[in-house]
Amino acid sequence: MNIACIIPAAGKGSRFGNDIPKQFLRINDIMIIEYAIRSLIDGLITCGNHGISLVIACDPERVLELQTICKQYLPLSSIEFVEGGKERKDSICNAMQSPLAIQSDKLIIHDAARPFIPKMVLQELVKASADHVCVIPALTVSDTLKKVSDNVVKKTYERKQFILAQTPQIVDTSIYTKAVQSIGDLICTDDASIMEYAGYDVFCINGHEMMRKITYPYDLILSELHAYMYEHDNGV
């Protein structure tokens, strides 16, 4: 099975409040996106004899810097860079035009700002993808969920109904391509949403706290602990 990994890395990270996009900030002197690339490729290598390629959508001025990083983990023939788009979906659509993506059986799409992926999560994703066209990792919700209007609670929800979706998400390449085409200009914040809107089932496996997205400055502090966990017990 040929697996193409797509990482949209053109985001500006405006909520983070830093001039440098968050995926290019550093944890222990290693860029967040390098951790994301490393954990993705290293984890997939443990999943069996699959052909692995990598397509990164980014600003053109970042290509040489990222190429230096990527070639530590894959041969250059298995790496391609495309220009990032205005929105996440645009970047992914650009990446899907790459021959590496077109020729794949499965796409794994991963946020550049999620630096750490336990190997066991990738193993479960790939295993489940044999039976499902879309598989995502997810966390259960621990807090009480309430709907509010003008700061007044209108309804309390049973939290067992909800999950927190994470990446990487794995999809069947041909089906995902059709799904993207079918939803038109609808904006989706993850790839599972695209599959949902197109009428396909999304299967969930257990995610991991280590895989939380870096969105705010506090997340960067927490990621230093996750870096230690990743380096010392990556099989968790």
N, C-alpha and C positions, 0 to 999 in steps of 0.2 A: 504494500500500500504506500502510495506517495502522499506525503503530508507537506503542505506549504503553510508556513507560519507567516501571518501578516501582523505587523505592528504599526498602527497609526501613531506617528510621533511628531506631528506638525502642530499639536495643540500649544496654546500660549500659556495655559495655566493661570488665567486671570484671578481665580479665587485664591490662589496661593499668595498673591501680593508680592511677587518678586520679578525683577526685570528678566531673569533667566528662566525659561520654561522649566517647570519642575522636573521633567524627565531628564534634564541635563544638570541638575544639581547633584551633589555627591554625598554618599554615605561612606564613611571610612575611606575617603579619597577615591571611591569608585562611583562612576555616574550611575544614577538610578536606572537608566535605560540599559546600561551594560549588565547590571544585575538581572534585569528582565530577560535580556537576550541569553545570558549564560544559564539562568535557571530553566528557561524554556528548552533550549537545545540539550543541555546536560540531562534534563529529565526525560526528554523524548528518546534519547539514545538508550535509556534503560527499558524502553517499551518494545524492543524487538527489532527485527530487520526491516525497518521502514525507510524509504527514501525521504530525507528531510531537506527542505529548502526554506529560505527566509526572504521575505519581501518587506521592506521598510518604506513607509510613506513619510517623507520629511521635507524640510526646507532644503533647497539645493546647496546652501552654504554649509550644511551639516554632513554632507555625503562623505567627504574624505575622512572626517573624524570618525564617523560611524563605520566606515569601511575598515579602518584600522582595528576597530573593536571586533567587528563581526568575523574577520578572517582568522581570529584566534579559535573560533568555534566551528566554522564550516569553510570548505573550499570556496574560493571566489566564484566558481562556476555555479554554486548553489545559492548565491546571494544576489539580490537585485534591489535597486533603489528607484523609487518613483516619487514624483512631486506630490507633496501633501496638498489636501484640499481645504476649503474654507470650513467645512464641517467634518466630523468623524466619518460619516457615511461617504463623503466625497473622497476622502483619503483611501478608504477601503475599496471604493469603486475603481480608483486609479490603480491600486495594487492588484486588483483582480484582472487587470488587462495584461499583467506580466505573464510571459510564457510559463514561468515557474508555477504560477497559480492556476493558469488554464489547464496545464497538464497534470495537475494533482487530482487525487481521489477525495481527499479531505482538506479542509482549511481549518487551521487553528488561528483564531484571532485574539490578540492579547493587548491589553492596555500597557503603554510604555511606562506608566506611573505605578504599576504593580510590580515591584522589583523581585519578589520572592515567591516561588512556586514549589511546594514540596513535591518530591518525585512521585509519591504515592497518589497525589491528585492527578498528575498527568497520566499515570498508569491506568487509573480508573476511568479517566476521560476517554482514552484511546480504546480501552476494552469495551466500554459502553457504546462507543460509536459504531461498533460492528452491528448493533441491533437498532440504533436510533439515528435519525438524520440530523438531530441537533442535541448536543449534550452540554450542560453548563454546571459549574460548581456553584454551590449556594450555602449561605449560612442561615441558621434559624434566627428569628427575631427574639431578643430577650426583653426588650422594653415594651410597655403597653402602648398600643397605637390608637390615637384619637384623631378624629376629623374636627377641624375648627373653622369657624367663620367669624371674622372680627374679634379674634382672641377669645371666643366663646366655644366651648366644646359642644359639638352637635351629635357626635356618635363615638362610641368606643368599639374597637374591632377585636375579634378573637385572633390573637397573634399567631396561632397555629396555622392560619390561612395564608400567612405571608412568609416570604424568604427574602434574603439579600443576595442578589445575583452578583457573581464575580466573573472574572476572566482568568485564564483562557477559556474560550468557548469553541467547541469543535462542531463543524457542520459539513454535510455532504456538499462537495463543490458544485456539482451540476444543479442540485436542488436549490442551494443558496443563491446561485446566479439567477435562476428563474424567480426566486422570491424577491430579490433586490429589484428586478425589472418590474415585478407586479405591483409594488407599493408606490411607485412614482416618486413624488416629492415629499412623502411623509417622513418626518424626522424621527429617528429612533436612537435611543441612547445606548443600546447594545444590539448584538446580532441576533440574539434570541427573540427580541421584539420583532425584528424583520420576519423571522420564521413564523412567529405567532400570527402576525397580521396577514401573512400569506396562507395561513390555514394549516400549518404543520405543528405537530406536537413537539414540545421541548422537554427533554428528560433531564432530571436533576441528580447530581451526586453530591456528596458532602464536600463543602469547601473547607477553607482553613483561615483562622485569624491572621496568619502570616501573610495572606494574600490581599489584605485590605489595600485599597487605593490611596496613594498619597495625594491628598487634596488640600489640606491646610497645614500651616507650620507645625502644629502639634504632631501630625502624622509623621513628619520627618524625624522628630525626636523618638517616637515609638519605633520607627523603622530601624534605629540602631540596635534595639533589642532583637528585632526580627532578623537582622543581619547576623547577629551572634547565633541565633537559633539555626539559621540556614547553614552557616559555616560549620557548625558543630554537630548538627543532627538533621541533615538534609533529607533523610528518608522518612521524617515524621509524617 
